[in-house]
Each structure stands twice: as C-alpha cells, then as structure tokens.
Amino acid sequence: MANKKGSHQLTRADRIKIEALLKEGLSKAKIAAHLGVHRSTIYNELKRGEYEHHNSDWTTEIRYSPDIAQEKAEENLKVRGTQLKIGNDIAYANYIEDKIVNEDYSPAAVLGELKAQGREGEFNTTVCVATLYSYIDKGVFLKLTNKDLPVKKNKKRGYKKVRKQQARAAAGDSIEKRPEEIDRREEFGHWEMDCVVGSTLPTLLVLTERLTRKEIIMRMPDRTANSVIRSLNSIERRYGVLFRKVFKSITVDNGAEFSDCKRLERSTYGGKRTNLYYCHPYSSCERGSNERINRDIRRLIPKGSNIAKFSKADIQAVENWVNAYPREMFGFATADEMYKAQIEKLQ
C-alpha cells in the first residue's frame, strides 16, 4: 500500500522498488504516486543514485543504482550536523586529492592502496569509499570535484557508433574451441589483443594477460595485419624462448588487422608460437579484460586524440601507469606484482 504524500525517508526497499519501476518504464510521476511521495522526492532520489553505465559496445548511458543512492543517504545522515573527520587531517586530504587529481586514481584505488601497503597509520584519519565519494559530492576538497573522478571524466552524451568488422579468417579457431581453463582464468599465459585508435594514424596495439591483467601497449604506424604481425614479432624477440610459455594463446576480435591467422601464430624462429582464438562478431564482451583496461588507457589518451602527438616515452608511461595501478580484484595489488609472481614461477 502506498504511503501518504509528505515527508518520507526512502528506505532500501523503496529504492529497490524505484529501480524495478524504472525498468518497467513508469514515469517519475507514477513512481512517486506508487510510493506515496512528492514527485520532487523521486527526482532528487534519481539524481542521488545516478551513475554512468558502460555497455560492452562502448556506448554509455545514465542509470540509477539503489545501492549508490542508499550509501549516499546513509553518509548524509552521518555527516549532517557533525564535523567532518577529514577536516582534522589536512595531510590525508591532500594525499587523496593529489592521487585522484594528478595521478588519475579512483577513490577506491587511493584508499585500497594505502590499506594494501599498510600505510594507513601514516595519517590520523581514515574514511571508507562511500564517505570519500560523499565528501567529493559535497565539495569538501579544495581542488577535487566530481569532474576529476574516472567515471565522470571526459563524459560525452549520446551513443558511440559500433565499428563494423570484416568476417573472420576461415583458418582461425573460434572462441568456442578455446579450452575451459582459459575461460575460467585458471592458467597464466593467455592474452586478449585489440587496437586503440585515435583521430588519425598511428594506432595502438594493446595486449592484456587474462589472469594478471598485465598490459602491453605498442604504437603501430597503421591498423593493418602487417603492422600487427611486426609488433607481435617484436614482442617475441623481446621474450625469446620464454615467449611460448608466456603467450600460450591470444584472443582477438574479427577485425581485418587480425585476419592473417597463420602469420600471427607462426614464430619468427620457425614452428608455432601461440594459438589464436577469434571472438564472435560484435561481441567485445568476450574480450572483457581488454575492453576494461582500454577504458583505463582512454583516461590518459582520450578518444579522438591524435596518437602521433604521443611519443614512445609517453606510450611507455601509460603502460607503466596501467600496470602499477592498484586493483581491487587483487586486494589492491598491481598487475605488475601479479605478473612478476607468475614469471618467477616459470623461471
């Protein structure tokens, strides 16, 4: 039964109901009537819980999260009428601000890295991720605003066009033939490969190791099969005899730049160097790790940038940053640390 209209604090159950009603296509006025609240309450609530959702086809859309809204509501109650904890520790506030504004860290990454490295004791105060987001929303920091957060930076309206790809080469194995242990990320040495393009040539070849999320980024003069093959040959020469143990398989999409399966799989030293697997057409989610880390690269090289303006040292700096970024999935260890541990096992 709906509540009478008036002052009504929304509960977690109310927020879950709002999400369900939005999915059913109900208008804000009808949702307000259903919950027995004023229409402005729903508008404010949707603003509180909004976030930018990234689809697998690179499009984005604004959605409502009852969990985000609930966390913000709880934090607002905690700080209302009380002194902010972070105001008593300027060094802590400055550290957080510097990491997010100047090093492109997310709030979770800043706090997670401090905890993982046992450095929380260096400061007089600690806050949780939800509290930190709440402080940023409230404008507590001098320089740090929502515009500095990774999910809100370089925000563009509308939908991005999906790039049409040529059909997969008949000689390549479909991802359906890829062993289950690769799918489950149980074994080291299986990579995903893609290209990151700019406004003009050149382009970037990016490889992501599925278990450790280690990233390799190489600049290519163009987006052709020959350039990809030359880049992979270069990586093979760098790794030498270790290449076949580190690069057991590579999963790619159906782009023409990956169409020469035989040459990509063939070693510069003779024989076969790796196994190539091809995703289904328009299924970028089958290279989920690649797509996720490509978004990290876009934080430093925004879509539409002229890659020619980025030097070899610049590209290496981007690669270093991605691999040194603390990741929650690893308890805020880095890809470099996870990768190094696997390489030591091989040696």
C-alpha positions in Angstrom: 0.0 0.0 0.0 1.3 3.4 -0.9 2.3 5.9 1.9 0.6 9.2 2.2 2.3 12.0 0.4 4.5 14.1 2.6 7.9 13.9 4.3 9.0 10.3 3.9 12.5 9.0 4.2 13.1 6.4 1.5 14.2 3.0 2.6 16.5 0.5 0.9 13.3 -1.4 -0.1 11.9 1.8 -1.6 15.0 2.3 -3.6 14.9 -1.3 -5.0 11.3 -0.7 -5.9 12.2 2.5 -7.8 14.8 0.6 -9.8 12.2 -2.0 -10.7 9.6 0.6 -11.7 12.1 2.4 -13.9 12.8 -0.8 -15.7 9.1 -1.2 -16.3 9.1 2.2 -18.0 7.0 4.1 -15.4 7.2 7.9 -15.4 8.6 9.7 -12.4 5.1 11.0 -11.5 3.7 7.5 -11.5 6.6 6.2 -9.4 6.0 9.0 -6.9 2.3 8.1 -6.7 3.1 4.4 -6.3 5.4 5.2 -3.3 3.2 7.9 -1.9 5.8 10.7 -2.1 6.1 14.0 -3.8 7.4 14.0 -7.4 10.4 16.1 -6.3 11.5 13.3 -4.0 11.8 10.9 -6.9 13.8 13.5 -9.0 16.2 14.1 -6.1 16.5 10.3 -5.5 17.3 9.6 -9.1 20.0 12.3 -9.0 21.4 10.8 -5.8 21.7 7.3 -7.3 22.7 8.1 -10.9 25.9 6.7 -12.4 27.3 6.3 -15.9 27.0 2.7 -17.1 29.5 1.5 -19.8 28.0 -1.1 -22.2 30.0 -3.7 -23.9 29.7 -2.0 -27.2 31.4 1.2 -25.8 28.1 3.1 -25.5 27.3 4.8 -22.2 24.0 5.6 -20.5 22.9 7.2 -17.2 21.3 4.6 -14.9 20.0 4.5 -11.3 21.6 2.4 -8.6 19.7 1.8 -5.4 22.9 0.8 -3.7 24.7 4.1 -4.6 21.7 6.0 -3.5 21.5 4.2 -0.2 25.1 4.7 0.6 24.9 8.4 -0.1 21.8 8.7 2.0 23.5 6.9 4.9 26.6 9.1 4.7 24.5 12.2 4.5 22.9 11.2 7.8 26.3 10.6 9.4 27.8 13.9 8.5 24.7 16.1 8.9 25.3 18.5 11.8 28.7 17.0 12.7 32.2 17.9 11.9 33.8 16.1 9.0 36.6 13.7 10.1 38.8 14.5 7.2 38.9 18.2 8.2 41.1 17.2 11.1 43.8 15.7 8.9 44.9 18.0 6.1 47.8 15.7 5.1 45.3 12.9 4.5 43.1 15.2 2.5 46.0 16.5 0.4 47.2 13.0 -0.3 43.8 11.8 -1.5 43.4 15.0 -3.6 46.8 14.6 -5.3 46.3 10.9 -6.1 42.9 11.5 -7.8 43.6 14.8 -9.5 47.2 14.3 -10.6 47.6 10.5 -10.9 44.1 9.6 -12.1 43.3 7.2 -9.2 39.8 6.4 -8.3 38.7 6.9 -4.7 38.6 3.1 -4.1 42.2 2.8 -5.6 43.6 5.5 -3.3 42.1 4.0 -0.1 42.8 0.4 -1.2 46.5 1.1 -2.0 47.0 2.7 1.5 45.5 -0.3 3.2 47.3 -2.9 1.0 50.6 -1.3 1.7 49.9 -0.9 5.4 50.3 2.9 5.2 47.0 3.9 6.9 48.9 4.6 10.1 50.8 7.4 8.4 47.7 9.6 8.8 45.4 10.5 11.8 42.2 9.7 9.9 40.7 7.0 7.7 37.5 7.1 5.7 35.6 4.4 3.7 35.0 4.7 -0.1 31.3 5.7 0.3 32.3 8.5 2.7 35.0 9.8 0.4 32.5 9.9 -2.5 30.2 11.8 -0.2 32.9 14.3 0.7 33.6 14.9 -3.0 30.0 15.4 -3.8 29.7 17.9 -1.0 32.7 19.9 -2.3 34.8 19.3 0.8 38.1 19.4 -1.1 39.8 22.5 -2.4 40.7 21.1 -5.9 39.0 17.8 -6.1 35.5 17.6 -7.7 33.3 15.0 -9.4 34.9 16.1 -12.7 38.2 14.6 -11.6 36.7 11.1 -11.0 37.5 8.5 -13.6 33.8 7.5 -14.3 32.8 11.2 -14.9 35.9 12.5 -16.7 35.6 13.1 -20.5 31.9 12.3 -20.3 30.1 12.5 -23.7 26.4 12.4 -24.4 24.8 10.1 -26.8 25.9 6.8 -28.1 29.0 5.8 -29.8 28.9 4.1 -33.2 29.8 0.4 -33.4 32.6 -0.2 -35.8 31.7 -2.8 -38.4 34.3 -5.6 -38.8 35.2 -7.9 -41.6 34.5 -11.6 -41.4 36.9 -13.8 -39.5 39.5 -15.7 -41.5 38.4 -19.3 -42.1 41.8 -20.6 -40.8 41.3 -19.2 -37.3 39.7 -21.1 -34.4 36.5 -19.7 -32.9 36.5 -18.8 -29.2 34.1 -21.8 -28.9 37.1 -24.0 -29.2 39.0 -22.2 -26.5 39.7 -24.6 -23.5 37.6 -24.0 -20.4 40.6 -23.4 -18.2 41.3 -20.3 -20.3 37.7 -19.2 -19.9 38.0 -19.6 -16.1 41.3 -17.8 -15.9 42.9 -20.7 -14.1 46.2 -20.6 -16.1 48.7 -17.9 -16.7 49.8 -17.0 -20.3 46.5 -16.3 -22.1 46.1 -12.9 -23.6 43.5 -10.7 -25.3 44.6 -8.3 -28.1 42.9 -5.3 -29.6 43.7 -1.9 -31.2 43.0 1.5 -29.7 42.6 4.1 -32.4 42.9 7.9 -32.4 41.6 10.6 -34.6 44.3 9.8 -37.2 47.1 7.3 -37.7 49.1 5.9 -35.9 47.3 3.4 -33.7 48.0 1.4 -30.5 48.2 -2.4 -30.2 47.2 -3.5 -26.7 47.5 -6.9 -25.1 46.1 -7.9 -21.8 47.0 -11.1 -19.9 43.8 -12.6 -18.6 45.0 -13.8 -15.2 47.2 -10.9 -14.0 45.8 -8.1 -16.2 49.3 -7.2 -17.3 49.2 -4.8 -20.2 51.5 -4.3 -23.2 51.0 -1.2 -25.3 52.8 -0.7 -28.7 52.4 2.1 -31.2 51.9 1.0 -34.8 52.1 3.2 -37.9 48.7 1.9 -39.1 46.0 -0.6 -38.4 46.9 -3.3 -40.8 47.6 -7.0 -40.5 51.3 -6.5 -41.4 51.8 -3.9 -38.6 50.2 -6.3 -36.1 52.4 -9.1 -37.2 55.5 -6.9 -37.0 54.6 -5.8 -33.5 54.0 -9.4 -32.3 57.3 -10.4 -33.8 59.0 -7.6 -31.8 57.4 -8.9 -28.6 58.6 -12.4 -29.4 62.1 -11.3 -29.9 62.0 -9.4 -26.6 60.8 -12.5 -24.7 63.0 -15.0 -26.6 62.5 -18.7 -25.6 60.1 -17.6 -22.8 57.6 -16.3 -25.3 55.7 -19.6 -25.9 55.3 -20.1 -22.1 54.1 -16.5 -21.5 51.9 -16.2 -24.7 50.2 -19.6 -24.9 47.1 -18.1 -26.6 45.8 -14.8 -27.8 42.1 -13.9 -28.2 41.2 -11.3 -30.8 38.1 -9.8 -32.5 37.1 -10.2 -36.1 39.0 -7.1 -37.4 40.9 -7.2 -40.7 44.1 -6.4 -38.8 43.9 -9.8 -37.1 42.8 -11.8 -40.2 46.2 -13.3 -41.0 46.0 -16.1 -38.5 48.8 -18.3 -39.9 51.4 -15.5 -39.8 50.2 -14.3 -36.3 50.6 -17.9 -34.9 53.9 -18.6 -36.7 57.1 -18.0 -34.9 59.9 -15.9 -36.3 62.2 -18.7 -35.3 60.1 -21.4 -37.1 57.2 -23.5 -35.9 54.1 -22.3 -34.0 54.5 -19.7 -31.3 50.9 -19.3 -30.0 47.2 -20.2 -30.6 44.8 -17.6 -31.8 41.1 -17.6 -31.0 38.5 -15.3 -32.6 35.5 -13.8 -30.8 32.0 -13.9 -32.3 31.2 -10.8 -34.4 30.3 -7.7 -32.3 31.0 -9.5 -29.1 33.5 -7.3 -27.4 32.4 -8.7 -24.0 34.3 -11.9 -25.0 37.5 -9.8 -24.5 36.3 -8.3 -21.3 39.7 -7.7 -19.7 40.9 -6.0 -22.9 37.9 -3.7 -23.0 38.0 -2.8 -19.3 41.7 -1.8 -19.5 41.2 0.1 -22.7 39.0 2.4 -20.7 41.9 3.0 -18.4 44.1 3.9 -21.4 41.4 6.3 -22.5 41.7 8.2 -19.3 45.2 9.2 -20.3 44.7 9.1 -24.1 41.1 10.3 -24.6 39.1 9.0 -27.6 39.7 11.2 -30.6 43.2 12.1 -29.5 46.0 12.4 -32.1 48.2 9.4 -31.1 51.0 10.9 -33.3 51.5 13.5 -30.6 52.3 10.9 -28.0 56.0 9.9 -28.0 57.3 6.4 -27.4 58.2 7.6 -23.9 54.6 8.8 -23.4 53.1 5.5 -24.5 55.5 3.7 -22.1 54.4 5.9 -19.3 50.8 5.0 -20.0 51.7 1.3 -19.9 53.6 1.8 -16.7 50.7 3.6 -15.1 48.2 0.9 -16.1 50.4 -1.9 -14.7 51.1 0.0 -11.5 47.5 0.8 -10.8 46.2 -0.9 -7.6 43.3 -3.2 -8.5 40.6 -4.2 -6.1 40.2 -7.7 -7.6 43.8 -8.4 -6.4 43.4 -6.9 -2.9 44.8 -3.7 -4.4 48.0 -5.3 -5.6 49.1 -4.3 -9.1 49.2 -6.1 -12.4 53.0 -5.8 -12.3 53.1 -7.6 -9.0 50.8 -10.4 -10.1 52.6 -10.8 -13.4 56.1 -10.8 -11.7 55.0 -13.6 -9.4 53.9 -15.7 -12.4 57.1 -15.1 -14.4 59.2 -16.2 -11.4 57.3 -19.5 -11.3 58.3 -20.1 -15.0 61.9 -19.3 -14.3 
